Amino acid sequence: MRHLRHVDLGVLDGAVLLFGGPYSNAHAVDALLSEAAARAIVPSHMICTGDVVAYAGQPTATIAAMREQGIAVVAGNCEIQLAAGATDCGCGFESGSACDLLSMRWFCFASQTIAPSDKMWMAGLPDVISFVHQGARYGVIHGGVTDVARFVWPTSQAEVFELEWQALELSIGPVDHIIAGHSGIPFIRDTPRGRWINAGVVGMPPHDGRQQTRFAVLDGGEVQIHRLDYDAQAAARAMAQAGLPPDYARSMISGYWPSEDILPEGLRAPSLANG
């Protein structure tokens, strides 16, 4: 396992807004910032689990909003790949799957659009963020520690959580809870070691037939997952204007992903939903 770059944010005892996957969706990020302001949560108490850039049509505006606010960001596989000048997103999709084929278009667009200075910013992002909240230590990662693009689901075997927990503690020491992203599905799973918290993503709905995306708020030691309303129609139009395939734009409107290739059977939508 490679050495992990680690940033410690110290003590964050006020409310902390947790989110993942802005996915080049500047409209969703704007809505999230408004939500944070309404909750009196300052940018220094906001943490992103990575994949700032992905499927949607406004990568530059999305990066700019995140950087201007100074929001703490963990390096997702998309940041790592874009910074390295790679030819694919490294998302962990099975080769030849619908998600794998669709990712080629948006990744190429993002790679050609993003400024070198933004790629340098991505290259400097940490692999792990830690902080203390109400006396408990939290570790923030993207997908997994053993594999940044590992899909960890609410239905994953207990051994998966144990393996990743051990790997994180081997790198940064004991943690009471872990905050992760990548999978796009929000959940909170109690494990023998503590809570595994996936705050979901703000850039794409969690395959539930709703346009709303997700974020989480940690406050007083408790965490709650919330829905985020934003202008999905405008985000879809921005994708069309960027010349991206319509599949993910339709997902923003329908609330269903263009493919269930990566999802475990128990997390797939009823066949009627996909039409």
C-alpha positions as CSV (number, residue, x, y, z in Angstrom):
1,M,0.0,0.0,0.0
2,R,1.4,3.4,-1.0
3,H,2.1,6.1,1.6
4,L,-0.9,8.2,2.4
5,R,-0.7,12.0,2.5
6,H,-2.5,13.0,5.7
7,V,-3.9,16.4,6.8
8,D,-5.1,16.9,10.4
9,L,-7.7,19.7,10.7
10,G,-7.6,19.7,14.5
11,V,-10.7,20.2,16.6
12,L,-14.0,20.9,14.8
13,D,-16.6,21.0,17.5
14,G,-19.3,23.0,15.7
15,A,-21.5,21.6,13.0
16,V,-19.5,20.0,10.2
17,L,-21.0,19.6,6.7
18,L,-19.8,16.4,4.9
19,F,-20.3,15.7,1.2
20,G,-18.8,14.0,-1.7
21,G,-18.8,14.0,-5.5
22,P,-19.5,17.5,-6.7
23,Y,-18.9,15.8,-10.1
24,S,-18.5,19.1,-12.1
25,N,-22.0,20.1,-11.1
26,A,-21.6,23.8,-10.3
27,H,-25.3,24.3,-9.8
28,A,-25.3,21.7,-7.0
29,V,-22.3,23.2,-5.4
30,D,-23.9,26.6,-5.4
31,A,-27.0,25.1,-3.7
32,L,-24.8,23.4,-1.1
33,L,-23.0,26.6,-0.2
34,S,-26.4,28.3,0.2
35,E,-27.5,25.4,2.4
36,A,-24.3,25.7,4.5
37,A,-24.8,29.5,4.9
38,A,-28.5,28.9,6.0
39,R,-27.2,26.5,8.7
40,A,-24.4,28.9,9.7
41,I,-21.8,26.4,8.8
42,V,-18.6,28.1,7.6
43,P,-16.4,26.7,4.8
44,S,-13.7,25.7,7.4
45,H,-16.2,23.2,8.7
46,M,-17.0,21.7,5.3
47,I,-15.2,18.5,4.1
48,C,-15.5,16.9,0.7
49,T,-14.7,13.2,0.1
50,G,-13.4,13.8,-3.4
51,D,-14.3,13.6,-7.1
52,V,-14.8,17.3,-7.4
53,V,-14.7,16.7,-11.2
54,A,-16.6,14.0,-13.0
55,Y,-19.8,13.5,-15.1
56,A,-21.3,17.0,-15.4
57,G,-20.6,19.9,-17.6
58,Q,-18.9,22.6,-15.5
59,P,-15.6,21.3,-14.1
60,T,-13.8,24.7,-14.1
61,A,-16.6,26.5,-12.3
62,T,-17.0,23.7,-9.8
63,I,-13.3,23.7,-8.9
64,A,-13.3,27.5,-8.6
65,A,-16.1,27.4,-6.1
66,M,-14.4,24.8,-4.0
67,R,-11.0,26.5,-4.1
68,E,-12.4,30.0,-3.4
69,Q,-14.2,28.7,-0.3
70,G,-11.2,26.9,0.9
71,I,-13.1,23.7,1.5
72,A,-11.1,20.7,2.7
73,V,-11.0,18.0,0.0
74,V,-9.7,14.5,0.0
75,A,-8.2,13.3,-3.3
76,G,-10.6,11.1,-5.1
77,N,-9.6,8.8,-8.0
78,C,-10.7,11.5,-10.4
79,E,-8.3,14.1,-8.9
80,I,-5.5,11.6,-8.8
81,Q,-6.0,10.6,-12.5
82,L,-6.5,14.1,-13.8
83,A,-3.4,15.3,-12.0
84,A,-1.3,12.5,-13.4
85,G,-2.4,13.1,-16.9
86,A,-4.0,9.6,-17.1
87,T,-6.3,8.6,-19.9
88,D,-9.2,7.3,-17.8
89,C,-10.9,8.2,-14.5
90,G,-9.7,5.1,-12.6
91,C,-13.3,4.8,-11.2
92,G,-13.1,1.1,-10.7
93,F,-15.8,0.3,-13.4
94,E,-15.6,-3.1,-15.0
95,S,-13.9,-2.8,-18.4
96,G,-16.5,-2.6,-21.2
97,S,-19.4,-1.8,-18.8
98,A,-21.8,1.0,-19.6
99,C,-20.2,3.2,-16.9
100,D,-16.7,2.5,-18.2
101,L,-17.7,3.5,-21.7
102,L,-19.6,6.6,-20.7
103,S,-16.7,7.8,-18.5
104,M,-14.3,8.1,-21.4
105,R,-16.3,11.0,-22.8
106,W,-16.6,13.1,-19.7
107,F,-13.0,12.3,-18.5
108,C,-11.6,13.5,-21.9
109,F,-13.7,16.7,-21.7
110,A,-12.6,17.4,-18.2
111,S,-8.9,16.7,-18.9
112,Q,-8.9,19.1,-21.8
113,T,-10.9,21.8,-20.0
114,I,-9.2,22.0,-16.6
115,A,-6.4,24.5,-16.3
116,P,-2.9,23.2,-15.4
117,S,-3.1,25.2,-12.1
118,D,-6.2,23.3,-11.1
119,K,-4.5,20.0,-11.9
120,M,-1.6,21.1,-9.7
121,W,-4.1,21.8,-6.9
122,M,-5.5,18.3,-7.4
123,A,-2.0,16.8,-7.2
124,G,-1.5,18.4,-3.8
125,L,-4.7,17.1,-2.2
126,P,-4.4,14.7,0.8
127,D,-5.4,11.1,0.7
128,V,-6.7,11.3,4.3
129,I,-8.1,14.0,6.4
130,S,-8.6,13.7,10.1
131,F,-10.3,15.8,12.8
132,V,-11.7,15.6,16.3
133,H,-15.3,16.3,17.0
134,Q,-16.8,16.2,20.5
135,G,-13.8,14.1,21.6
136,A,-14.0,11.5,18.9
137,R,-11.4,11.2,16.1
138,Y,-12.7,10.9,12.5
139,G,-10.8,9.8,9.5
140,V,-11.9,10.9,6.0
141,I,-11.1,8.9,2.9
142,H,-12.4,8.6,-0.7
143,G,-13.4,5.0,-1.4
144,G,-11.1,2.7,0.5
145,V,-7.6,2.9,2.0
146,T,-6.4,-0.3,0.2
147,D,-7.8,1.1,-3.1
148,V,-9.0,4.7,-3.5
149,A,-11.6,3.5,-6.0
150,R,-13.0,0.7,-3.9
151,F,-16.7,0.5,-3.8
152,V,-17.9,0.1,-0.2
153,W,-21.6,-0.4,0.0
154,P,-24.1,-0.5,2.9
155,T,-24.4,-4.2,2.0
156,S,-20.7,-4.9,1.9
157,Q,-19.4,-7.8,4.1
158,A,-18.1,-7.0,7.6
159,E,-14.7,-8.1,6.5
160,V,-14.5,-5.2,4.0
161,F,-15.0,-2.6,6.7
162,E,-12.6,-4.3,9.0
163,L,-9.8,-4.5,6.3
164,E,-10.2,-0.8,5.4
165,W,-10.3,0.3,9.1
166,Q,-7.1,-1.6,9.8
167,A,-5.4,-0.1,6.8
168,L,-6.4,3.5,7.8
169,E,-5.2,3.0,11.4
170,L,-2.0,1.6,10.3
171,S,-1.4,4.8,8.4
172,I,-2.7,7.5,10.8
173,G,-3.4,5.8,14.1
174,P,-6.6,5.0,15.9
175,V,-9.9,6.6,14.7
176,D,-13.3,6.3,16.2
177,H,-15.3,6.8,13.0
178,I,-14.6,6.8,9.3
179,I,-16.2,9.2,6.7
180,A,-16.0,7.9,3.0
181,G,-17.4,8.5,-0.4
182,H,-17.0,7.2,-4.0
183,S,-19.9,4.8,-4.2
184,G,-22.6,7.6,-4.6
185,I,-24.9,5.9,-2.1
186,P,-25.3,7.6,1.3
187,F,-25.4,5.3,4.3
188,I,-24.3,5.0,8.0
189,R,-23.1,1.6,9.0
190,D,-22.4,0.7,12.6
191,T,-19.3,-1.6,12.9
192,P,-17.6,-3.1,15.9
193,R,-15.0,-0.3,15.6
194,G,-17.3,2.6,15.1
195,R,-19.5,4.2,12.4
196,W,-18.7,4.1,8.7
197,I,-20.4,7.2,7.3
198,N,-20.9,7.8,3.6
199,A,-22.4,11.2,3.2
200,G,-23.4,10.6,-0.4
201,V,-22.6,12.9,-3.3
202,V,-24.0,16.3,-4.3
203,G,-23.5,16.1,-8.0
204,M,-25.8,13.1,-8.9
205,P,-28.8,11.6,-7.2
206,P,-28.3,8.3,-5.4
207,H,-30.3,6.1,-7.9
208,D,-33.6,6.6,-6.1
209,G,-35.8,8.3,-8.6
210,R,-35.5,11.7,-7.1
211,Q,-33.6,14.7,-8.4
212,Q,-32.3,15.7,-5.0
213,T,-28.8,14.8,-4.1
214,R,-27.3,14.2,-0.6
215,F,-25.0,15.6,2.1
216,A,-24.6,15.0,5.8
217,V,-24.2,17.2,8.9
218,L,-22.2,16.1,11.9
219,D,-23.3,18.0,15.0
220,G,-23.0,17.1,18.7
221,G,-21.5,13.8,17.8
222,E,-24.5,12.7,15.8
223,V,-24.7,12.6,12.0
224,Q,-27.7,13.0,9.8
225,I,-28.0,12.7,6.0
226,H,-30.0,15.4,4.2
227,R,-31.5,16.0,0.7
228,L,-30.2,18.8,-1.4
229,D,-32.5,20.7,-3.8
230,Y,-30.8,22.3,-6.8
231,D,-31.5,23.3,-10.4
232,A,-31.1,19.9,-12.1
233,Q,-32.6,21.2,-15.3
234,A,-29.9,23.9,-15.6
235,A,-27.2,21.3,-14.8
236,A,-28.5,19.0,-17.5
237,R,-28.5,21.9,-20.0
238,A,-24.9,22.7,-19.1
239,M,-24.0,19.1,-19.9
240,A,-25.6,19.4,-23.3
241,Q,-23.9,22.7,-24.0
242,A,-20.6,21.0,-23.2
243,G,-21.3,18.3,-25.8
244,L,-21.4,15.5,-23.3
245,P,-23.5,12.3,-23.9
246,P,-27.1,12.7,-22.7
247,D,-27.0,9.7,-20.4
248,Y,-25.9,11.3,-17.1
249,A,-27.9,14.5,-17.9
250,R,-31.0,12.2,-18.1
251,S,-30.0,10.8,-14.7
252,M,-30.1,14.2,-13.1
253,I,-33.7,14.6,-14.2
254,S,-34.9,11.0,-13.7
255,G,-33.0,10.3,-10.5
256,Y,-31.8,7.0,-11.9
257,W,-28.2,6.2,-13.0
258,P,-27.7,5.2,-16.7
259,S,-26.5,1.8,-15.7
260,E,-26.6,-0.5,-12.7
261,D,-23.4,-2.3,-13.7
262,I,-21.6,-1.4,-10.5
263,L,-24.5,-1.8,-8.0
264,P,-25.0,-4.9,-5.8
265,E,-28.2,-6.7,-6.6
266,G,-29.9,-5.4,-3.4
267,L,-29.3,-1.8,-4.3
268,R,-30.7,-1.9,-7.8
269,A,-33.9,-0.1,-8.7
270,P,-37.1,-2.0,-9.7
271,S,-36.9,-2.8,-13.4
272,L,-39.9,-0.6,-14.0
273,A,-38.0,2.5,-12.8
274,N,-35.4,2.2,-15.5
275,G,-38.0,2.0,-18.2
